[in-house]
Amino acid sequence: MCGRYAASRSPDDLVVEFEAVRAEGQPPLPADYNVAPTKDVYVVRHKKERDAEGRPTGGGHRELRAVRWGLVPSWAKDATVGNRLLNARVESLTDKPAFRTAARSRRCLVPADGWFEWAKRLDSPAKQPYFVTPQDGSVLAFAGLWEVWGRGEDRLYTCTVVTAPAVGALTEIHPRMPLVLPPDRWAAWLDPEREDVQALAEPTPPEVVEALELRPVGSAVNNVAHNGPELLARAESVSEPADQPALF
């Protein structure tokens, strides 16, 4: 699963990285080293272009937009349902009513520096937090879905992070992981004309996982009130993770 991650890049850097255009009228989000559910986060989505009368032109571009983490389907009675729809399991994208429409045509990328996961320890009942991040410092792109709820000025844009069975060494930390997409899969995932969801949601390539660092970090990240780059610092003394049961 993905319940906490870090996202410190500026919107100016992200629009260059993802070849996107910033959404109009949105102030920049601050760097966040402890992104938690229901916070505002950046996503990259395909935005359809319209003419002066509001009619679709048939064109489109990538848009960097701040949305709330926790998907609220358009048919939801109220926005609180988003508190429970933080992750979308890849196995049920096309079946679960909350996700299947967005999975067909409202897919997005969720930029991240890396994500946090908690592993059982052999020497303590407390779990050991890990920060999973590219060894070369590059940006990650989680597969995501986006939705819009409400109308007019009260419209609420939200997202969820797609999760999949863990791959490679990540299985030692947790049985699931965000579906991380390499750059050569970004365009296909964002293309609203592609409806072959299962093909688009193939597992993260092994070479991408092999290039990730599984960095043990301190327990300060356990508290969502804590923030700052110090949360990403390597912990000095850590026991080996115990085998993980399939919890999710």
N, C-alpha and C positions, 0 to 999 in steps of 0.2 A: 504494500500500500504506500501511499505518499500522503503524509499528514503534516509535514513540515519541510520547508526548503529555504534556500538562501537565494536572493536576487538583488545584486548590488549594482548592476550596470545601469548607466543613465539612459534615458530614452534616446538621446542623440546617438549613443553607441549602438543601441538596439536597432534603430532604423537603418543604420549602415550595415550591420551584421545580417539583418533579415531582408534588406532591400525593400523596406516598407515606408509608409507615410504616417506621420502621427495623426491621431484623431483630433479634430478641431475642438478647441475650448476646454481641454483637459490640462490641469496643472501637472507638472512632473511628479511622479511618485518618488519618495526618498529611497535610498538604499536600505534594504531590509535583510538582515542576516538571520532572521528567525520568522519567516513567513508562516503564518498560521491560518487555518480555515476562517472564512468570512472576511478576511482582509481584502483590500483592493490589490490586484496584481495585474501585470501586463500580459496580454496575449497578442499574437499575430494572427489575423484572420484575413480571409478574402472578402473585400467589400465591393459590392456591385455598384457601378457608376450610374448616375441618373442625369437627365438633362434638366434644363431650367424649370420645366413643368413637372418634374418628379418622375418621369418615365424612364425605365431602364434603357440604357444605351447598348447593352450587350457587352460592354467592357467592364473592367474591374482592376483592382490593385490590392496589394497587401497593405493592411492597416495595422498599426500598433495602437492598441486601445487598452485603457485601464478598465477592468471589470471586477466584480466581486467573486471571490473563490467560494463556490458552492452553487451548483446548477439549479436554477429555478425554471422548470418547463413553462412554456407559454400558457398551458392549461391549468397550472397550479392555482388553488384557491387563494393562497397567500405565500409570501416570499420565505416564510420560515422553513419550508421544505428543503431549501438549499442547504440548511445546516446538516442535512443527512446525505446530501449528494455531492460529497467532496471528491470522490473517486468513482470511476466507471470501469468495471471489470471488462477486459477485452473479450472475455468469453461470452458476455451477454449484451454486447453493444447493439446488436441488431434485434434483440428479443425484448429487452426491458423497455416498457413504455416511456420511462423518463429519459431514455437515451437514444432510442432507435431513430427518431426523426432527425435529431442533431447529428447523429453518426452518419447519416446519408448526405447531408448538405451543409452542416454548420460545424465543420471541424476547425481546430485552431492549433497553434503551437504555443506552449507556455515556456518562455525563456527562464533559465535558472543557472546559477553558479554550481549547484549541486543540491542534494537532498539529504535529510537526516533519517537515520533508521536506528532502532534500538534492538540490541541483541542480548539474549540471556547470557549470564556469566556463570562460570564454574565455581567461583569463590564468593559469590554474594547473591542475595535475592534481588538486588537492584540491577536493572539492565544497563548495559554499556551503550551510550550513544556513539554513532559513527556518522561522519560526513562523507558522502560519496560524491566525488568530484573529478573532472578530467585532470589527469596528471599534467597536461600542458597548459592548464588554465583557460581553455577555450569554453565557450558558452554551450550549455545543453539546451535541447529543445524537447520538452515532454509533449507527447500527443495529448491533445485536449479536445473538448467540445464546448461550444458556446451557445447561449440562448438569450433571448430578450423577452422580458416579462412586463406587462403593462403597456400603456400607450402615452403618446405625447411627451410632455416634459417629465412625467413620472416613470418613464421607461427605465427598467433595471437590466443591465447587461451582466451576465454571470458566466462562470465556466466550471468545468470539472476536469480533473487529470485522469487520463486513461492508465490503468495499471495492468500488469501482465505477470505471469510466473517469472520468478527470478532466473537469471542466466549466469552460468559460470560461477566465479568466486562469490558473487552476491548471494548465492544460496546459503552461504555460511552465516550471513547476517540476518536474512529474513526471507521467507518463501515467496514474497512478491516484490515488485519494483515498478516505478513509473515506466511506461513504454517510451523509451528514449529513441528519437528518430535522428539518424545522421542527415547531414545537409542534402545529400542526393535524394532523400525521400520527402523533403519539405514540400516541394511543389505539388507532388501527387496528393499528399495528405490534405493540402489546402484547396485543391481543385474541387469546386462544388459540383462539377459535372461527373466526377468519378463516384460511382455508387457501389463499387466492389470493395466494401468495407473490410471484409476478412483478408483480402489480398493486401490492402493498404496497411493493415494492422499486424503484419508479420512481426515476429519477435525482433528485439534489438539485436543487430549483428554481433557475433562473438568478439570481433575485433574492437568494437566500440566499448564493450564491457571490459575487455583486457586492458584498455587504455584508461580505466578509472582507478582512482586511488580510494581505498577504503580506510579512511583516516579516523582513528579513535579520538574523540573530543571530550571535553569536560562536561560535568552534569549541569552546568549553568543553562544549557540549552533546553533543559527540561521545563523551565519556567518561561512561558510565552512573553512575560513582561521583560525578559532580558533580551538585549539586542546589541549589536556591534560586532566588528570583525574578530574580536577576541574569542567569540564563540566557535570560530573555525580553527583555532589553534590546536595542534596535536597534543593529546594528553600524554603525560610522561610515562605513567605505569598503568598498564591495562592487561587483564587476563585474556586468555583465548575465549572466543565465543563458544557457548554450548550449542549443540544441534537444536535447530528450531522446529517446532511442530507447525503444521499447516494451519495457521489461525484464521486466514482470510480466504 
